[in-house]
Amino acid sequence: MAGANRAVRERGRVRRQLLLDGAVKVISEQGIGGVTHRSVAAAAGVPASSATYFFDSLDHLIAEAVRSAMDQELERLNGLNEIVSASDAPADRIVDQFIEHLRTAPDQHTVAQFEMYLFASRRPELQRQVAEIIDATKAVAAGALRLRGITDSSAAVALVALIDGFALHRVAVPSPEQLSSLHRALRALAIGYVALESAEVGAPKQV
């Protein structure tokens, strides 16, 4: 009996995750407004009744999909952070890791991410998850910049904004040249902050 109960719970867990992944797919293709119990169930390949069984309302379904997508992105960021922190490669290789992280991100997750950012801006209870993603990205960026001797906290903020801007443009108007442009922009940002910090260290103090 215990084994049968575990099997039922596992099937329920799998079906619930299918619905969350289906919601992310719908959000990426149709926006938040396209999320209905029927559309999500169809994207998940499960009966429509499953969505209403696992989620009390559409708001509940959307909120859980946001959390699930953000948790998956946090896992990717943690993996990137481990690579950056453990690497003794030249700084340019660290830039390559950021580019690879962006390149391998599933397009539907990237589109859904920006949809969810806007959705969370109107739902304070979801802003914590979005803040966690942004803070985690900043932490990885700060670690990479420290390898180049850059400790200015604004550099990590600028780097994340630069990456997010390129990601938004890439999903809006895909172009093969964008990643090489981002690579050059990231190098320019790092070089610029090194020069800025050097100039500020050598500048006379204001009185």
PyMOL commands that set and color helices and strands:
alter all, ss='L'
color gray80, all
select helices_A, chain A and resi 2-30+32-34+37-44+48-54+58-86+91-103+107-121+124-146+153-172+178-202
alter helices_A, ss='H'
color red, helices_A
deselect
rebuild
show_as cartoon
